[in-house]
């Protein structure tokens, strides 16, 4: 089975979500958006994504914590997590890697 061309963008900034959704849709991806880390976890567990773009600093749950939970829960369910790529203006590459993010 081919990897789905579906992406999750998790960011609390509406302009960022709109811009990324527009750009990725132009590349023929189906794009879902989450506006906080808790939403991202719920969506990542309920859907298959080719990759996840994750903001680090969001309300309710940070992207770092959301990443950890996604990886732990998918692993516990015997599923492989998609690559999770940090989109951030403030976190370090080391923080993102420590949380399990695969790109920065």
Secondary structure, 3 states (H helix, E strand, C coil): CCCCCEEEEECCCHHHHHHHHHHHHHCCCEEEEECCHHHHHHHHHHCCCCEEEEECCCCCCCHHHHHHHHHHHHHHCCCCCCEEEEECCCCCHHHHHHHCCCEC
